Amino acid sequence: MIPPGVSASDFSQALKRFREAVGDEWVFEGEDADLYRDAYTPLWGEPEEKRASAAVAPDRVEQVQQIVRIANAYRIPLYTISTGRNLAYGGSAPVYSGSVVLDLKRMDRIIEVSERNAYALVEPGVSYFDLYRYIRDRKLKVWIDCPDPGWGSPVGNALDHGAGFTPLPFRDHFDAHCGMEVVLANGEIVRTGMGALPAARTWQQFKYGIGPYVDGLFSQSNLGIVTKMGFWLYPQPEAFRAGTVTVPRHDDIVPLVDILASLMYAGIVNCQLGIASPVFNGPPSAAVDALLSKPAGATAAEWDRYAQSKGLRFWQTELHFYGPERLIDAQWSYVKERFAAIAGAEFQDGASYRFPLTDEQISRVGDRAPLGIPSLGIFAGLLPESGEPPSTGHMDFSPVLPMTGEAVLEAHKVFTRAFREQAIQPNYGIVQSFHWRSFILFYGFPVTHDIETNKKIRATYGRMIRLAADHGWGVYRTHAVFMDAALDTYSYNDHALHRLHETLKDAMDPHGILSAGRYGIWPKHLRGAKS
Amino acid sequence: MIPPGVSASDFSQALKRFREAVGDEWVFEGEDADLYRDAYTPLWGEPEEKRASAAVAPDRVEQVQQIVRIANAYRIPLYTISTGRNLAYGGSAPVYSGSVVLDLKRMDRIIEVSERNAYALVEPGVSYFDLYRYIRDRKLKVWIDCPDPGWGSPVGNALDHGAGFTPLPFRDHFDAHCGMEVVLANGEIVRTGMGALPAARTWQQFKYGIGPYVDGLFSQSNLGIVTKMGFWLYPQPEAFRAGTVTVPRHDDIVPLVDILASLMYAGIVNCQLGIASPVFNGPPSAAVDALLSKPAGATAAEWDRYAQSKGLRFWQTELHFYGPERLIDAQWSYVKERFAAIAGAEFQDGASYRFPLTDEQISRVGDRAPLGIPSLGIFAGLLPESGEPPSTGHMDFSPVLPMTGEAVLEAHKVFTRAFREQAIQPNYGIVQSFHWRSFILFYGFPVTHDIETNKKIRATYGRMIRLAADHGWGVYRTHAVFMDAALDTYSYNDHALHRLHETLKDAMDPHGILSAGRYGIWPKHLRGAKS
């Protein structure tokens, strides 16, 4: 395979020069390049599957600069990955098939961890496991925040607007970053924020620097290659406690969310772990199906009767508190008082810990991400359920909702109906608040290695993106195969924002060598083909 | 006065077309344009003073688009202001003398205030007073955050990275924004974040949207004209209490800041109101001067002896707590326990309030900004002290420091010495934490209407910027006259970040009509002249 539009001799020449830059053993072709396939792609085995033509793995920033310069000379499309674990969103495969994967896994230096000022500066190949072990080995009293699972890259995850499970702002990984080093498409190294000051002493402590704040340009985009990135760490809290709030009735979601929102807006709750419904998110039920099938939807009274008949409480939300024991006890007690305004609200104390934990204590923790401990435990939960076609992975469909109960009810209704119209058994979305002021509603879409099944799944996923947008709920992130479709819904004023992205792309990467197609941004010479 | 490089006939033609666009009465020339002079400029009355050639005040976004298109046709340099109250940083005068001020004061619509989801969407001409009154008149239970003084614009202040006095994140005005509408130099309207979704329902609730997050480009820059901007509001807290921590000795600043920093990094303290020293920030003293004059600096023991002899405690910091009474009492009690690790630490309870306050109660509040109430009270404190030349205003010199006591001591020493070398009586900086992870050290520089005095002040200010940068402390914001000098210190890799700014400028504003020179970004045709 060679990149489209590149001659065989140019490609071979470019690979030769890549080898000279990084060493023979760090340029991959043929079967070795196949290892960059996205195991979770909904295009598995189809001609349109996005494949790497080759891969190149530099060890340091000067080699990244050399690669970029070579790519410019031969017009080689590159596709940057950090650890390549962006599963459910495209993994390590390029968006533009035939690109050469620029694999930054060897750039795995932990440049600094400051316990005193609670930050880290890392390269893109550093994984959550690496950073966690570094900190634990040195007994530093700071926490990282990691997503499920923990083998990904803090840099890569933050740049894709990923999230984790400790308190805000740490769980919003892009928000918790401070300072970047970026190799631009022209091969120049830029440091952002205070990093632009040669003697900088607050590169990881003050985000803005002076002048335009450009960091956001390098997230969910293809405008540069981030080679270093700073993150704020959470000073090890004294204690943790979990608490669950349940409310009995269907319509209780409205005051439940209003109270939750006001607590989050005020910063009193900074870690909310999903709103779920034992009715909707429980095991399949014919009675639930029957209610869902009602043309106008079931009434609240009908839902309440059903829930009561099964002894189910309608909604529940789990809250996590971190800090000095006395403060988190006061918070939980205050929070309970606020939610008690809902008739029938009930409260359950969950796990509680005091830190640090010993290795033995950690081994007994089931869900480690809320304690900033990376694991691969999530994979145990992804085994296919009996009777379904075996899935090989999943894609997340993740629209952003306002923090109101009405929005949650409406979105559930809209998406359930759409799933039924596509003759797909609806799995109910989980409402998460990875951000201070909005919900993300997560639906998992299984993907398989069966072409016909995947076709149906793709059609439904595409339809869902448009349906969500029609209701004002844009997706915050999407699988590589759907980036054009997702960006296409952000179309205000004849796609003015997208056209601005293209203006930036043309100015910053005139030959279009960086990660063509990522988040819908194509270089000029490929735009015609797309539209 | 006509803009440099523009012919008299083109200028007159452009003004004619501006009048057609906005109405005769909203284009200002001659004496009327003089009203845009910066009363606080250190170039007052000198040939280099930055002056407007004219001003144009549109009423709505379509008029802004028209003005931009006319400016492109005739190559008229525009300079955008919101309410024009950016005093100490350039006021309403352009950076590039001869520009036409694009005055957005008439665009003063409060488009939405959501009490339920605690946000506001406003135009640039809305002032803090306007927004406060709107909320108070409707008895909405949300707070704004305002700087001193309150006649400025939430939009303008946030875009200049301004700050206020209620808890973080609200006091960091750019961080508390969510969603923008921007008129680009090509006259196109772009909405950022979720605003790019035509049916958007979370424009003011989810910042990123999808794809590159571009909002930062429009802060401290000249890459677009922000015509709407969303802000997160603080749900009215139940109560407020202030507490002061004092420590006795010079070197106590080190543990004082370490404890404060860890409390802020953990989010337990979210409103710190400056670290000051009764020794340094007090009235002039010959004994203090003598100690400061020691070539190697006075020792800690010498300072301690002096402070003891005067009965002064060396350092103090004021903390503000907002929230349910029970929680803020628990916070203050916990905070006292932590600071009590410093031998001799003492604590004083300050003001406390329960909300809402009546008008009568508000009238008795001295310092209103911490309660989110705008005022002009700050001006009462700016009268010249006897014996000094009458100042007409001031510029802020504001380097960013790491949150360590050592950095505070070192910066004080370095700047004091520099003030003395310039034969200027040092006024001691106040350490503020308007941000989660860094201090800003504020020095007020008086400016006068006396040319000789101003010359000396300018020389010192310029020297201070370079001196700060040499020590790794970049300034976070600066007066229009010093933007080139400030940006020049952010020079990593041969000014790579600044060159990126220029690449963006050329792509987004090819004729260079928007706010030339703002934060050191000049259009191509003016770059030669500058360097």
Contacts between the chains, C-beta under 8 A, distances in Angstrom:
chain1	res1	chain2	res2	distance
A	116	B	258	6.9
A	116	B	261	7.7
A	116	B	404	7.2
A	117	B	261	6.7
A	117	B	265	7.7
A	117	B	402	6.5
A	117	B	403	6.4
A	117	B	404	7.4
A	117	B	437	7.1
A	118	B	261	7.9
A	118	B	262	7.5
A	118	B	265	4.5
A	118	B	437	7.9
A	119	B	437	7.5
A	161	B	208	5.6
A	167	B	267	7.1
A	169	B	169	8.0
A	174	B	208	7.2
A	174	B	213	7.6
A	178	B	437	7.1
A	184	B	496	8.0
A	184	B	500	6.9
A	188	B	493	6.8
A	188	B	496	5.2
A	188	B	499	7.5
A	189	B	493	5.3
A	189	B	496	6.3
A	190	B	492	7.9
A	190	B	493	7.0
A	190	B	496	4.5
A	190	B	497	5.2
A	190	B	500	5.6
A	191	B	492	4.9
A	191	B	493	7.3
A	191	B	496	7.5
A	191	B	497	6.8
A	192	B	497	6.6
A	194	B	400	6.8
A	194	B	474	5.7
A	195	B	492	6.5
A	196	B	474	7.9
A	196	B	490	3.8
A	196	B	491	7.3
A	196	B	492	4.8
A	196	B	496	7.6
A	196	B	497	4.2
A	196	B	498	7.7
A	197	B	469	5.9
A	197	B	472	6.4
A	197	B	474	4.4
A	197	B	489	6.4
A	197	B	490	5.4
A	197	B	491	7.8
A	197	B	492	6.8
A	198	B	469	8.0
A	198	B	491	6.1
A	198	B	492	5.3
A	199	B	469	6.9
A	199	B	470	6.4
A	199	B	471	6.6
A	199	B	472	3.9
A	200	B	472	5.5
A	200	B	474	7.2
A	200	B	492	7.8
A	201	B	401	7.7
A	201	B	402	5.3
A	201	B	407	7.2
A	201	B	471	7.5
A	201	B	472	3.5
A	201	B	473	6.6
A	202	B	400	5.3
A	202	B	401	7.1
A	202	B	402	5.3
A	202	B	437	7.9
A	202	B	438	5.0
A	202	B	472	7.5
A	202	B	473	7.5
A	202	B	474	7.6
A	204	B	437	7.9
A	205	B	400	7.9
A	205	B	402	5.8
A	205	B	403	6.9
A	205	B	437	4.3
A	205	B	438	4.4
A	206	B	400	4.8
A	206	B	435	6.2
A	206	B	437	6.8
A	206	B	438	4.1
A	206	B	476	7.0
A	207	B	435	7.7
A	208	B	161	5.6
A	208	B	174	7.2
A	208	B	216	7.9
A	208	B	219	7.6
A	208	B	220	7.5
A	208	B	476	6.6
A	209	B	474	6.5
A	209	B	476	7.8
A	209	B	490	6.3
A	209	B	497	7.7
A	210	B	220	6.4
A	210	B	474	6.3
A	210	B	475	6.4
A	210	B	476	6.2
A	210	B	477	6.8
A	210	B	478	7.2
A	210	B	486	5.8
A	210	B	487	6.4
A	210	B	490	6.1
A	210	B	519	6.7
A	211	B	220	5.1
A	211	B	221	6.3
A	211	B	487	5.9
A	211	B	490	7.2
A	211	B	497	7.6
A	211	B	498	7.5
A	211	B	501	6.0
A	211	B	519	4.3
A	211	B	520	6.4
A	211	B	521	7.0
A	212	B	216	6.2
A	212	B	217	5.0
A	212	B	218	7.4
A	212	B	219	6.4
A	212	B	220	6.0
A	212	B	221	3.8
A	212	B	223	6.5
A	212	B	501	6.1
A	212	B	504	7.3
A	212	B	519	7.1
A	212	B	521	7.7
A	213	B	174	7.6
A	213	B	216	3.2
A	213	B	217	7.5
A	213	B	219	5.6
A	213	B	220	7.3
A	214	B	216	6.1
A	214	B	217	6.7
A	214	B	497	7.5
A	214	B	500	6.7
A	214	B	501	7.9
A	214	B	504	7.8
A	215	B	216	6.4
A	216	B	208	7.9
A	216	B	212	6.2
A	216	B	213	3.1
A	216	B	214	6.1
A	216	B	215	6.4
A	216	B	216	5.0
A	216	B	217	7.8
A	217	B	212	5.0
A	217	B	213	7.5
A	217	B	214	6.7
A	217	B	216	7.8
A	217	B	217	7.2
A	218	B	212	7.4
A	219	B	208	7.6
A	219	B	212	6.4
A	219	B	213	5.6
A	220	B	208	7.5
A	220	B	210	6.4
A	220	B	211	5.1
A	220	B	212	6.0
A	220	B	213	7.3
A	221	B	211	6.3
A	221	B	212	3.9
A	223	B	212	6.5
A	232	B	265	7.3
A	232	B	436	7.6
A	232	B	437	6.5
A	234	B	265	7.5
A	234	B	266	7.0
A	235	B	262	5.2
A	235	B	265	5.1
A	235	B	266	4.9
A	237	B	266	6.7
A	258	B	116	6.9
A	261	B	116	7.7
A	261	B	117	6.7
A	261	B	118	7.9
A	262	B	118	7.5
A	262	B	235	5.2
A	265	B	117	7.7
A	265	B	118	4.5
A	265	B	232	7.3
A	265	B	234	7.5
A	265	B	235	5.1
A	266	B	234	7.0
A	266	B	235	4.9
A	266	B	237	6.7
A	266	B	323	6.6
A	267	B	167	7.1
A	267	B	267	7.1
A	267	B	270	6.8
A	268	B	323	6.3
A	268	B	324	7.5
A	268	B	327	7.0
A	270	B	267	6.8
A	323	B	266	6.7
A	323	B	268	6.4
A	324	B	268	7.5
A	324	B	334	5.3
A	326	B	330	5.9
A	326	B	333	7.9
A	326	B	334	6.3
A	327	B	268	7.0
A	327	B	327	7.5
A	327	B	330	5.5
A	327	B	331	6.6
A	327	B	334	5.9
A	330	B	326	5.9
A	330	B	327	5.5
A	330	B	330	4.5
A	331	B	327	6.5
A	333	B	326	7.9
A	334	B	324	5.3
A	334	B	326	6.3
A	334	B	327	5.9
A	400	B	194	6.8
A	400	B	202	5.2
A	400	B	205	7.9
A	400	B	206	4.8
A	401	B	201	7.7
A	401	B	202	7.1
A	402	B	117	6.5
A	402	B	201	5.3
A	402	B	202	5.3
A	402	B	205	5.8
A	403	B	117	6.4
A	403	B	205	6.9
A	404	B	116	7.2
A	404	B	117	7.4
A	407	B	201	7.2
A	435	B	206	6.2
A	435	B	207	7.7
A	436	B	232	7.6
A	437	B	117	7.1
A	437	B	118	7.9
A	437	B	119	7.5
A	437	B	178	7.1
A	437	B	202	7.9
A	437	B	204	7.9
A	437	B	205	4.3
A	437	B	206	6.8
A	437	B	232	6.5
A	438	B	202	5.0
A	438	B	205	4.4
A	438	B	206	4.1
A	469	B	197	5.9
A	469	B	198	8.0
A	469	B	199	6.9
A	470	B	199	6.4
A	471	B	199	6.6
A	471	B	201	7.5
A	472	B	197	6.4
A	472	B	199	3.9
A	472	B	200	5.5
A	472	B	201	3.5
A	472	B	202	7.5
A	473	B	201	6.5
A	473	B	202	7.6
A	474	B	194	5.7
A	474	B	196	7.9
A	474	B	197	4.4
A	474	B	200	7.2
A	474	B	202	7.7
A	474	B	209	6.5
A	474	B	210	6.3
A	475	B	210	6.4
A	476	B	206	7.0
A	476	B	208	6.5
A	476	B	209	7.8
A	476	B	210	6.2
A	477	B	210	6.8
A	478	B	210	7.2
A	486	B	210	5.8
A	487	B	210	6.4
A	487	B	211	5.9
A	489	B	197	6.3
A	490	B	196	3.8
A	490	B	197	5.4
A	490	B	209	6.3
A	490	B	210	6.1
A	490	B	211	7.2
A	491	B	196	7.3
A	491	B	197	7.8
A	491	B	198	6.1
A	492	B	190	7.9
A	492	B	191	5.0
A	492	B	195	6.5
A	492	B	196	4.8
A	492	B	197	6.8
A	492	B	198	5.3
A	492	B	200	7.8
A	493	B	188	6.8
A	493	B	189	5.3
A	493	B	190	7.0
A	493	B	191	7.3
A	496	B	184	8.0
A	496	B	188	5.2
A	496	B	189	6.3
A	496	B	190	4.5
A	496	B	191	7.5
A	496	B	196	7.7
A	497	B	190	5.2
A	497	B	191	6.8
A	497	B	192	6.6
A	497	B	196	4.2
A	497	B	209	7.7
A	497	B	211	7.6
A	497	B	214	7.5
A	498	B	196	7.7
A	498	B	211	7.5
A	499	B	188	7.5
A	500	B	184	6.9
A	500	B	190	5.5
A	500	B	214	6.7
A	500	B	508	7.8
A	501	B	211	6.0
A	501	B	212	6.1
A	501	B	214	7.9
A	503	B	507	5.4
A	503	B	508	6.4
A	504	B	212	7.3
A	504	B	214	7.8
A	504	B	504	7.1
A	504	B	507	6.7
A	504	B	508	7.9
A	506	B	507	6.9
A	507	B	503	5.4
A	507	B	504	6.6
A	507	B	506	6.9
A	507	B	507	3.3
A	507	B	508	7.9
A	508	B	500	7.7
A	508	B	503	6.4
A	508	B	504	7.9
A	508	B	507	7.9
A	519	B	210	6.6
A	519	B	211	4.3
A	519	B	212	7.2
A	520	B	211	6.4
A	521	B	211	7.0
A	521	B	212	7.7
